[in-house]
């Protein structure tokens, strides 16, 4: 068969080691999928593939062993899943674009986890709607708290949930459960003074564990949602590194604007002669310098009064 491999990849199919066979790849925004869709995937895997399904590290899935002659049939049968996941499409009749920007991954968030400070799935879908489809190589991950179960610091953008804990001294019985937990397991931001808890705002990382530890509900999570945005982590063969803090106590709207501004920055500075016509955003930042990146991504962004922006970032 005469196969256009570039078109194949863009249509969410993988070139495999088995000649004439492919694997369909579908992203799952936020890693959340309704169970009813699994029956469709089962039928496709058994009818067109080799009867297996692989869960990817980026919370998508692959169905391998599909003969390339069945690509159009698979696209048609998997369409209800694509629509159920609310994945942006250019043309429903030709699958959906998958090259470039990777799936927006997320931990389970406060839908399930008591440590979660926000609904990671909902925020992931908002970002999905804002950025897809896009060919630029960008990786984004969301985690509900500083435990960072999604390993957000290994991505270009890591979004870490925070809360500004609210303290009611009249409910506090000075049991020191929150103080002990913060000292032993977190950063030691709490102390006891005159039988009341004092929070060191400069040390507090907004994890919200004091809320979970208090037996009297003297601590509660703030109504405002805050995040820590870490940037330009990466894996791979060339200079892997962890992401570093960019903005702390940042709001959701600002994060979306910063990500969208990043695509404009990439469009301006990407090396058109890079291998495969792609250049990872982290290497563009390395080449242009952090200050140029910062100037572009903060354009027209109105940060809240609590936001703390790093003056400079040095990766190592």
LINZIDA-V829467 format. One line per field, one symbol per residue. phi: phi as a letter, one per 40 degrees, with the letter a starting at -180 (. if undefined). psi: psi as a letter, one per 30 degrees, with the letter a starting at -180 (. if undefined). Layout:
phi: ???
psi: ???
This chain:
phi: .cbccccdcccgbbcbccdgbbbcbbcbdggbbccccccccdcccccbbbgbabcccbgbabbcgccccbdcccdcccddcdcccfccbcadcbgacbcgdcdccaccgccbcccccacccccccccdccbccacccbbbabbcaccfccgccbbcbbbbcbacdbbbccccbfcgccccccccbbbgcbabbfgbcbbcccccbgcgcccccccbfcbbcccccbabbbbgcabhcbfcaccbcbbbgcccccccccccccccccdcbcccccdggbbcdccccdccgcccdccccccgcbcccccbbccabbca
psi: kjkjeeeeefggkkklfjkfllkkkkkjkggkkkffffeeeeeeeeefagglkkklfggalkjlgkkffgeeeeeeffeeeeeefhkklejffhblkflcklkjlkafagfekffkfljeeeeeeeeeeefllkfkjkkkkkkflffhffhfgglejkjkklkjkkkjfffkghfgeeeeeeeefcghfklkkhglkkkjfffkggfgfeeefkfghfklkkekkllkjklhllalfjhllkllkekkhlleeeeeeeeeeeeeeeeefkjfglkggkkkeefeeeefkeeeeeeefgkgkjllffkjkkelkjl.
